[in-house]
Amino acid sequence: MMLDRHDAHENLPQKVRDTRDAAVSADRPVADREVPLPEVAAADTTIGAVNMWLDGEASEADAREADDKAVRFWARVAKDTETMRQVKAPSRLTADIMAALPGTAPLAD
């Protein structure tokens, strides 16, 4: 979590502003920095192959070789999404909703 000072200090002399900004940087813990983890880096190649396939930059065969389960998952998502896009509400739905609404708005208490 980064802590920002929200008080305005434009009116302070430059020397004081530099000291305050340096103190903020020095107070930040090392945990704020991104550190690569070896086990995640190994998984990145698999994830990278699948992401490249999803972006159209690699073949499905290459992605399946890297992670067949992820490819099957994303293929299923694509199929289900296409099915959902073709679902249409009944034409009378809007008319039924409008007919169910009261003619006038109720008065506020």
N, C-alpha and C positions, 0 to 999 in steps of 0.2 A: 504494500500500500504506500503510495506516495503522499506526502503531506505538503501541501502548498500553503504559503502564507498569503492570506487574502486581504491583509491590510495594505493600503496604498502607501508606498514609500517613495513616490516620485519627488516629493518635496524635500527628501533628505539629501545631504551632500553625497557626492559620488563615492567617497571613501567609506562612508557608513553603509551605502547600498552594497558595495563590493564585499564588505565584511559580512553582512547579513546573508548574501547569496552564497558565499563560501561556507558559512555555518550550516546552511540548509543542505548543501552538497555533502559536507562531512558527516552530517547526522544520518544520512541514508544508509541503511544496512546493506550488506553484500547480497542479501536475499532478493533485493530489487533487480539484480542483474540476471540476465538469461544465461544459463549454463547448460551446454549440451550433455545429455545423458547417454551413455553408450548403448543401453538396451533400447532406448527410443530411436537412436540413429539407425540401428539394425532394422527396426520396424518401418522406418521412413522409406526404405527402398521398396518395400511391399506396398505401402500406402501410395508412394509416388507412382508406381506402375499403374495402380488402379485409377488414381487421379488423372494420369496422362490419358488413359483409355476414356474416362468420362469426359475429358476435354477434347477428345477426338485426335489426340496426338500420338496414340499408340493403338495397336490392334487388340482386339478382344482376346486373342490367343495369348499375347504377351501378358495381359492382365490376369487371365486365368492361370497362367503358369506361376505368377507371383502370389495370387490369392484367389482361389476358385470360389471360396465362400462369399467373399465381398462382391465378386462379379455376379454371382447368382442373386445376391441380395439386391444390387443395383438394377439388374435386369428385371427383377420382379417389381421393384419400385417403378421403373419406366412403364412396364406393362399395366400395372394398377393405375398409374397416373393417366395413361392414355384411355383406359376404360372409364375413369371418372370424368374425363373431359367430354366424353360422348353422352353422359347422362344429362337429360333435359328435364326440367320441371314441367308438369302439366300446364297446358296453355291457360287453363281456367284458374290457376293458382293465384295470380295477381288479383283477379276479379273476386275470388273468394275472400282473400285477405281484406281487400277494400270494403267488401260488403259486411264483414265482421266488425269493422271499426264503427264506433258511435258517430252519429251525424254531427254532434256538437261536443266540444271539449267540456269535461266536468269543471265546475267552479272550484277554485282553491279555497280551503278553509282558513 
